[in-house]
Amino acid sequence: MAMDCRDDMDLFGGTDAAGGLRADVRLDVAKLDYMSSESMTWQELFGGFDRLRAITYSSGIGFVYQLIEMFKDVEIIFGCEEVMSYNLQEIMAYQSKLMERIREADSKSKTKMIERVESGDIRLFVAREMLSHEKLYLLEADDGRKRVILGSANMSFNAFRGRQRETICYIDSDAAYERFNEAYEDLKGISVDTITKKAIVVGDASENLDALPIAETVKVKKAVYIEPAKDADEEVRFVLDTRELAKRIKPAIPITKADKKAGKIFISSEIIQKVRRQVIRDTEREKELRSEYPQLVIDSEHGTVSLNGKNLDLNPDADAVKSDVDMFIRYMNGYERFHGDSKGMQNRYYEFANWFFCSPLMAVMRDTALRFDQKTLPYPVFGLVYGQSKAGKTSFLETILKMMIGQKTKMGAPEFTRTAIDGLRHRVQGAPIIVDDLTNNRFNQHAVETIKNDDFGLLEHLVHYPAVVISANEDVKAVAQEVIRRTVICRVQAGLTNTEVMKSNVVRAVQQKIGTAFYREYLRLMLGKIPDMMDQLKDDNPESECPDILKVSSEVLYEIFSAHESELPSYIRKLSLEDYFSEKVTGKYAIQVIKTAWSSNPKSFEVDERAGTVRYDAGVNWDADRLMKELPENLCAKRSRDSVIMELDEAREFFGIDFRRKSFLSRLLGK
């Protein structure tokens, strides 16, 4: 098996033991003489030569097409300054987008270039690592003349038409050409992939990743080593911090319609002061919110846990663990007094607690999954508890959070926006952020978009950010499928009367006595399970399944409860991903609605055996809309005014109903 490998110390110059540059690192420095400055067009600068070899780390495809028309023979190495760490996902994403840009360009120019790629007159490459930051152009004529163009100018009209300030130098010298040609050959030899005709002409690159340049290299060499940049952390952090600050400042900048039309923004000292005041207010509000949230850092690699900078004792006293177990069961048993589906409530709350306890580990699981091209969906970082009022939602979340970190914290609904949450998630570690009592309007305006764009922390490779838990009342009528598959849902349908709420002391008593020993024991056991789950994520066997952390967590909880209680309540049980995200679970509300309607009012259904459909008349628009949101895709549900039309066979399977009306005699006999 062929391997593409090399000594990074030779390429980067090496570092000392402390990570700084060694004192003996020597740089290649070209000594030049300044002769004069000239004014010329880019055509004059490049004209009169027959062959071009170039390195560019940003490019405009239109300019590239015009430039290559001037030469009989062309080689170009493309790079990307936006690719910061050069891991596999960044390389594939950049190559995919570069191919897309080339495909979408002018058809005549593209066709001509493809013909020249096929004939070998043009050879295109894409850099796989940031081993060069040169903008270098090597020109050679048939009569032997040579020119080197170097400086800050990338291969674009912006750079070579004077639209932005650039340093552009050229040297007409054989010696200079030979020296810089060596640098070009070094990069080409160790860190580029060839852009083939196939890579250019295939359709959507996201569906044809096997046609990317790096995939072609792997086919030829059988295997390739990729080593992400190790010394770019400071630069990457700086870029990300700059982008984050820009996002925070942007809403404070007033832009008028006239500004947009003119394509310019008017800035005055008054505007600067206004922006400054707004940013200060936003920063102070963020600090206030942040001060309420402790920092829980679970270091899965070293097997340690710290809270606000202090290491936790992961070997708690057995009696303290037993006391917490008793308090938790006492609290959960209190739901037996609730009116409605109290058993279902206990099951749902326990399922949610299982996810809640392991949520601080989701970030590292998601990061590892991403690094090894696995799915991140099995590791949800959003939770939603909703349902009728006086169902104990807030006190439940407070109690399980107190079991984790010894205190109760929550964020008020008015402060919840995507910007505010993302800001907190950058600064808060571990302990879930609880957003209490979110209204339906605010849920739809802010929460849905936040959950759907579930990519927080992935680019930055963050491993300690918190989950976000939202509690809401019954006015959150339905949750769409794109939210359901990214969120642990806990819908409760039981509650107490006003006077029962006033008289109950269970919550207060439990919250006063319960400690963190149980959770510290849980973390000790979970940290012993993490290495195996990490190995599963790193397994490149396409047949292997992603590790089920929710299953592992429930097994750990079951082990702790079993060690301290001889007889466990039925809600304490082993769980798996299926208990959270199977279609029967996520569509539980829809199943209940249809079963109730079929039992009480079968005339609201119209079955068409020939068409293979069943129509349900919901009666009102919002009921039909709510049902549509929660039905799985395989039912192929369609909305028609107040009705929902579904595929008959799939509906029979999903709802467990044959949708055949009984005769009067059958109903009378109870058959």
JOSULBEL-V345161 format. One record per residue. N is the residue number from 1. PHI is phi as a letter, one per 40 degrees, with the letter a starting at -180 (none if undefined). BURIAL is 1 if it has 9 or more other ideal C-beta (glycine too) atoms within 8 Angstrom, else 0. Layout:
BEGIN
[[N;PHI;BURIAL] [N;PHI;BURIAL]]
END
This chain:
BEGIN
[[1;none;0] [2;c;0] [3;b;0] [4;b;1] [5;b;0] [6;a;0] [7;c;0] [8;c;0] [9;c;0] [10;c;0] [11;c;1] [12;c;0] [13;g;1] [14;g;0] [15;b;1] [16;c;1] [17;c;0] [18;c;0] [19;g;0] [20;c;0] [21;c;0] [22;c;1] [23;c;0] [24;c;0] [25;c;0] [26;b;0] [27;b;0] [28;c;0] [29;b;0] [30;c;0] [31;c;0] [32;b;0] [33;b;0] [34;c;0] [35;b;0] [36;a;0] [37;b;0] [38;b;0] [39;b;0] [40;a;0] [41;c;0] [42;c;0] [43;c;0] [44;c;0] [45;c;1] [46;c;1] [47;c;0] [48;g;0] [49;b;1] [50;b;0] [51;b;1] [52;b;1] [53;b;1] [54;a;1] [55;b;1] [56;b;1] [57;b;1] [58;a;0] [59;a;1] [60;b;1] [61;c;1] [62;d;1] [63;c;1] [64;d;1] [65;d;1] [66;c;0] [67;c;1] [68;c;1] [69;c;0] [70;c;1] [71;b;1] [72;c;0] [73;b;1] [74;b;1] [75;b;1] [76;b;1] [77;b;1] [78;c;1] [79;b;1] [80;a;1] [81;c;0] [82;c;0] [83;c;1] [84;c;1] [85;b;1] [86;f;1] [87;c;1] [88;d;0] [89;c;1] [90;c;1] [91;c;1] [92;c;1] [93;c;0] [94;c;1] [95;c;1] [96;c;1] [97;c;1] [98;c;1] [99;c;1] [100;c;1] [101;c;1] [102;c;1] [103;c;1] [104;c;0] [105;c;1] [106;d;0] [107;c;0] [108;c;0] [109;c;1] [110;c;1] [111;d;0] [112;c;0] [113;c;1] [114;c;1] [115;c;0] [116;c;1] [117;c;1] [118;c;0] [119;c;0] [120;g;0] [121;c;0] [122;b;1] [123;b;1] [124;b;1] [125;b;1] [126;b;1] [127;c;1] [128;b;1] [129;a;1] [130;c;1] [131;c;0] [132;b;1] [133;b;0] [134;c;0] [135;b;1] [136;b;1] [137;b;1] [138;b;1] [139;b;1] [140;a;1] [141;b;1] [142;c;0] [143;c;0] [144;h;0] [145;c;1] [146;b;1] [147;a;1] [148;b;1] [149;b;1] [150;a;1] [151;i;1] [152;c;0] [153;c;1] [154;c;1] [155;c;1] [156;a;1] [157;c;1] [158;d;0] [159;c;1] [160;b;1] [161;b;0] [162;g;0] [163;c;0] [164;a;0] [165;c;0] [166;b;1] [167;c;0] [168;b;1] [169;b;0] [170;b;1] [171;b;1] [172;c;0] [173;a;0] [174;c;0] [175;c;0] [176;c;1] [177;d;1] [178;c;0] [179;c;1] [180;c;1] [181;c;1] [182;c;0] [183;c;1] [184;c;1] [185;c;0] [186;d;0] [187;c;1] [188;c;1] [189;c;0] [190;b;1] [191;a;0] [192;b;1] [193;b;1] [194;c;1] [195;c;1] [196;c;1] [197;d;0] [198;d;0] [199;c;1] [200;c;1] [201;c;0] [202;c;1] [203;c;0] [204;d;0] [205;c;1] [206;c;0] [207;c;0] [208;b;1] [209;c;1] [210;c;0] [211;c;1] [212;c;1] [213;d;1] [214;c;1] [215;c;1] [216;c;1] [217;c;1] [218;c;1] [219;c;0] [220;c;0] [221;c;1] [222;g;0] [223;a;1] [224;a;1] [225;c;0] [226;b;1] [227;b;0] [228;d;0] [229;c;1] [230;c;0] [231;b;0] [232;b;1] [233;d;0] [234;c;0] [235;c;0] [236;c;1] [237;c;0] [238;c;0] [239;c;1] [240;c;1] [241;c;0] [242;c;0] [243;c;0] [244;c;1] [245;c;0] [246;c;0] [247;c;0] [248;c;1] [249;c;1] [250;d;0] [251;c;0] [252;c;1] [253;c;1] [254;c;0] [255;b;0] [256;c;0] [257;c;0] [258;c;0] [259;c;1] [260;c;0] [261;c;0] [262;c;0] [263;g;0] [264;b;0] [265;b;0] [266;c;0] [267;b;0] [268;b;0] [269;c;0] [270;c;0] [271;c;1] [272;d;1] [273;c;0] [274;c;1] [275;c;1] [276;d;0] [277;c;0] [278;c;1] [279;c;1] [280;c;0] [281;c;0] [282;c;1] [283;c;0] [284;c;0] [285;c;1] [286;c;1] [287;c;0] [288;c;0] [289;c;1] [290;c;1] [291;c;0] [292;c;0] [293;b;1] [294;c;1] [295;b;1] [296;b;1] [297;b;1] [298;b;1] [299;c;1] [300;c;1] [301;c;0] [302;b;0] [303;g;0] [304;b;0] [305;b;1] [306;b;1] [307;b;1] [308;f;0] [309;g;0] [310;b;0] [311;c;0] [312;c;1] [313;c;0] [314;c;1] [315;b;0] [316;c;1] [317;c;0] [318;c;0] [319;c;0] [320;c;1] [321;c;1] [322;d;1] [323;c;1] [324;c;1] [325;c;1] [326;c;1] [327;c;1] [328;c;1] [329;c;1] [330;c;1] [331;c;1] [332;c;1] [333;c;0] [334;c;1] [335;c;1] [336;c;0] [337;c;0] [338;c;1] [339;c;0] [340;h;1] [341;c;0] [342;c;1] [343;c;0] [344;c;1] [345;c;1] [346;c;1] [347;c;1] [348;c;1] [349;c;1] [350;c;1] [351;d;1] [352;c;1] [353;c;1] [354;d;1] [355;c;1] [356;d;1] [357;c;1] [358;c;1] [359;d;1] [360;c;1] [361;c;1] [362;c;1] [363;c;1] [364;c;1] [365;c;1] [366;c;1] [367;c;1] [368;c;1] [369;d;1] [370;c;1] [371;c;1] [372;b;1] [373;f;0] [374;b;1] [375;c;0] [376;c;1] [377;d;0] [378;c;1] [379;b;1] [380;c;1] [381;b;1] [382;b;1] [383;b;1] [384;b;1] [385;b;1] [386;a;1] [387;i;1] [388;c;1] [389;c;0] [390;f;1] [391;b;1] [392;g;1] [393;c;1] [394;c;1] [395;c;1] [396;c;1] [397;c;1] [398;c;1] [399;c;1] [400;c;1] [401;c;1] [402;c;1] [403;c;1] [404;c;1] [405;b;1] [406;g;0] [407;a;0] [408;b;0] [409;b;1] [410;a;1] [411;b;1] [412;c;1] [413;d;1] [414;c;0] [415;c;1] [416;c;1] [417;a;0] [418;c;1] [419;c;1] [420;c;1] [421;c;1] [422;c;1] [423;c;1] [424;c;1] [425;c;1] [426;c;0] [427;b;0] [428;c;1] [429;b;1] [430;g;1] [431;c;1] [432;d;1] [433;c;1] [434;b;1] [435;b;1] [436;c;1] [437;f;1] [438;c;1] [439;c;1] [440;c;1] [441;c;0] [442;c;1] [443;c;1] [444;c;0] [445;c;0] [446;b;1] [447;c;1] [448;d;1] [449;c;1] [450;c;1] [451;c;1] [452;c;1] [453;c;0] [454;c;1] [455;b;0] [456;d;1] [457;g;1] [458;c;1] [459;c;0] [460;c;0] [461;f;0] [462;c;1] [463;b;0] [464;b;1] [465;c;1] [466;c;1] [467;c;1] [468;b;1] [469;b;1] [470;b;1] [471;b;1] [472;a;1] [473;c;1] [474;c;0] [475;c;0] [476;c;1] [477;c;0] [478;a;1] [479;b;1] [480;c;1] [481;c;1] [482;c;0] [483;c;1] [484;d;1] [485;c;1] [486;b;1] [487;b;1] [488;c;1] [489;b;1] [490;b;1] [491;b;1] [492;b;1] [493;b;1] [494;a;1] [495;a;1] [496;b;1] [497;c;0] [498;d;0] [499;c;0] [500;c;1] [501;c;1] [502;c;0] [503;c;0] [504;c;1] [505;b;0] [506;d;1] [507;d;1] [508;c;0] [509;c;0] [510;c;1] [511;c;1] [512;c;0] [513;c;0] [514;c;1] [515;b;1] [516;b;1] [517;c;1] [518;d;1] [519;c;1] [520;c;1] [521;c;1] [522;c;1] [523;c;1] [524;d;1] [525;c;1] [526;c;1] [527;c;1] [528;c;0] [529;c;1] [530;d;1] [531;d;0] [532;c;0] [533;c;1] [534;c;1] [535;c;0] [536;c;1] [537;c;1] [538;c;0] [539;c;0] [540;c;0] [541;c;0] [542;c;0] [543;c;0] [544;c;0] [545;c;0] [546;c;1] [547;c;1] [548;c;1] [549;c;1] [550;c;1] [551;c;1] [552;c;1] [553;c;1] [554;c;1] [555;c;1] [556;c;1] [557;d;1] [558;c;1] [559;c;1] [560;c;1] [561;c;1] [562;c;0] [563;c;0] [564;b;1] [565;b;0] [566;c;0] [567;b;0] [568;c;0] [569;c;0] [570;c;0] [571;c;1] [572;c;1] [573;a;0] [574;c;0] [575;b;1] [576;a;1] [577;d;1] [578;c;0] [579;c;1] [580;b;1] [581;b;0] [582;c;0] [583;c;0] [584;c;0] [585;c;1] [586;c;1] [587;b;1] [588;c;1] [589;c;1] [590;c;1] [591;c;1] [592;c;0] [593;c;1] [594;c;1] [595;c;1] [596;c;0] [597;c;1] [598;c;1] [599;c;0] [600;c;0] [601;a;0] [602;c;0] [603;c;0] [604;c;1] [605;b;1] [606;b;0] [607;b;1] [608;b;1] [609;c;0] [610;c;0] [611;c;0] [612;g;0] [613;b;1] [614;b;1] [615;b;1] [616;b;1] [617;c;1] [618;c;1] [619;g;0] [620;b;0] [621;d;0] [622;c;0] [623;c;1] [624;c;1] [625;c;1] [626;c;1] [627;c;1] [628;d;1] [629;c;1] [630;b;1] [631;c;1] [632;c;1] [633;c;0] [634;c;0] [635;c;1] [636;f;0] [637;c;1] [638;b;0] [639;b;1] [640;b;0] [641;f;0] [642;c;1] [643;b;1] [644;b;1] [645;b;1] [646;b;1] [647;c;1] [648;c;1] [649;c;0] [650;c;1] [651;c;1] [652;d;1] [653;c;0] [654;c;1] [655;c;1] [656;g;0] [657;b;1] [658;c;0] [659;f;1] [660;b;0] [661;c;0] [662;c;0] [663;c;0] [664;d;0] [665;c;0] [666;c;0] [667;c;1] [668;c;0] [669;c;0] [670;g;0] [671;c;0]]
END
